[in-house]
Structures are given as C-alpha cells and as structure tokens.
Amino acid sequence: MKIAIAKEIEVGERRVALNPDTVARLVKQGLEIWVESGAGEGSFFGNDAYEAAGAKIISDTGVLWGEADVLLKVGLPKEHEIHQLREGSVLISFLNPLGNPEVIQQLANRRVTAFSMELIPRTSRAQSMDALSSQAGVAGYKAVLIAAAASPKFFPMLTTAAGTIKPAKVFVMGAGVAGLQAIATARRLGAVVEAFDIRPAVKEEVQSLGAKFVEVALEEETVATGGYAKEISEASKQRTQEVVTEHVKNADVVITTAQVPGKKAPLLVTEEMVQQMHPGSVIVDLAAEQGGNCACTEPGKDVVRNGVTIIGPINLPSSMPVHASQMYAKNISTLLQYLVKNGELQLNFEDDIVASTCVTHAGEILNQRVKEAFAVEGLKV
C-alpha cells in the first residue's frame, strides 16, 4: 500500500501531513511512504530528512496523486487535485465538509473514500486522532503571543524603581481547546484572566487554570453533539451580550474563539462594545475565517476602531508549522493505523470513528451531518 504525502499549495499553508519522525515509525510498520518533493519545506523538514526516514521522494505530482492508495493532506484539495486522484483511492485531510459541500460532491463523483479530520468524534478512544483540538491548541497559544506583541502594556505585574505596573486584564470568550490554551498562556505571561463560555460545564476547567469564569444563566441547551458549543437563540445571544459587555469594556485584551461547525461564527463583540473599550486595547478574533466574533473583524487584517486594534488572523496553526505539523502527524498517523490492518484498508462502518469521519465512499456521501449541510445548500446528495 502506497501512502503519499502531498505538498500543500494553498498560499500561506506551511504545515505538512506527516513529519519525518512519524514517517520513520510507519515505515518500520511495513508501510510504503511517498513524499512529494518539497512537501516539508514550509515546516523545515527537507527531502533528505524524509529519505533518511525511509520515504521515497516523488517529484511528479501527477504520479503521486494518481498512483497513491492513500493520500494525506492538511488543507482542502483544489478541484484539479481531486481530478488527479484515481477512483477508489483514499484521501485523509481537513475537508471542511459542512462549509464546502461542493468539494465533498466532487470527491463522491470521483469515487474517492474521503476522511475529514474535522469530524473525528470527541471521545476518549479517538482523542489521539483529534486534529481539530490539536490545531486549536496551537491557535490559542499563538493568539496570546500576538495580543501581547500588539498591546502597549505589559502582561505581568512589575515592581520597579519607577513604580508598580498593574497586570494586564485579558478576557477570553469561548473556553474550548483554543480558549483554554489562551487562558493558560495568558496566565503564564502574568495577566489577570477572565473567561466566558455558554457551556457551564467548562467552568471548572477555566478555574483550574487560574482564571475567573463569567457565568450567564441561559434557559436552553448550549452543548451540541461532540461537546461543541451549540448555536443559541436570539434572546440568549442578547442576554449574553448584556452580561459580557462590562467585561469587554474593562479588558486590555479580548480573545474570541467561539465557532459553530459549518455556520457563521456567533457575534460576541458588537461595534458598540468596541467603542466602549479603552484606547490601546486589543482584540484577537480566532473566528475571523468564519465571519468573526467581533463586528469589526476583517479576516487577515489588523484594523483600528476608536483606538482599539482588532486582529483577524487566518490559519494561525500554520504560523507554527514545526509543532503544528508534529501534532497533526500524530493525529493523522493514528487514524491511518486504525484504518489499515495488514497492509489493507479495512472499513467497519459500524465503528463510530469510521462512521463519523468517512464522508464519501463508493460514490456516495455517507455522513449524516454532511447530508444535512447539502439540504441547507439546496444540493442533492
């Protein structure tokens, strides 16, 4: 079985699906690994390192895509890449199936067996495969560093001959994996941290990291399947904004992380809230690619409103490609070994990991959540 690692062609994508250390382990297990020439350069892994790990370097992109049994990627494949995949082959990657149903249809038409890393179930059994969480952790960490660099204030309290400097106040909105990592990182830098999430169950996790949890009593279910935050009613959104406005107003840094899979990011910080913030304050919006949690966010740009800097970073994990790739390689290789037994792909659709993650097989779209996304878009399954 030929396992191929494709070179990412999306502008700004520096990660790679497998690093040399992971390749070496897979080769020892009897798998044949192909690596597209230059695939690891953005992550500082050269062709020589892959060859030393036992991989074969392939310079011809057509050969790599057309002859591989299993192709591994990080980002969404382009249409011309999909057409290079041979029928019956396997693709494992981030596919954004709830946001890009057209791509899923193209994969089904090509009769590709596609696994979407976003759909790994959040269970203890699948924890080591959970790429969405591993990459969110990278983003949460980097968001705080960006905020600290952009802020005109120190994060920690400092006692100096020139007087005492008060610690910065950081308010983290959304306490999923990215939010919790942001809390932990801001605390390490010495900031005073508050955090908010519509899911009351995360309160203990927030407090365990040394942050204060801001509670909002909502009279509806706030947790969706898999532990993700659920889209809430307009009344609940209004109630939430009323409570968090004062915390946003008093913060030196606000980091927003709230996202709902397949839908526009919920609005958490309105223009009016930004106007009430102190000049010099910073907002880092990790939901920028989904429309942003802040009304002033512009994806990929830094904008200033009333002296407040709003940063809308795109693909933050790619800005830390060495460790982001290392973590993703662990996730994807664990899934790969779960699927491949004795050199053959074995699909048990009664298994929750396979059933959740496999979106297309034998020309059909299998995942129920993806089918629902198709219905919303008015597309036929």
Secondary structure, DSSP 8 states (H G I E B T S, - for coil): -EEEE----STT----S--HHHHHHHHHTT-EEEEETTTTGGGT--HHHHHHTT-EEE--HHHHHHH-SEEE-SS---HHHHHHS-TT-EEEE---TTT-HHHHHHHHHTT-EEEEGGG---SGGGGGG-HHHHHHHHHHHHHHHHHHHH-SS-SS-EEETTEEE---EEEEE--SHHHHHHHHHHHHTT-EEEEE-S-GGGHHHHHHTT-EEE----SS--B-GGG-B----HHHHHHHHHHHHHHHHH-SEEEE----TTS-----B-HHHHHHS-TT-EEEETTGGGT-SBTT--TT-EEEETTEEEE--S-GGGGSHHHHHHHHHHHHHHHHHHHEETTEE---TTSHHHHHHEEEETTEE--HHHHHHHHHHT---
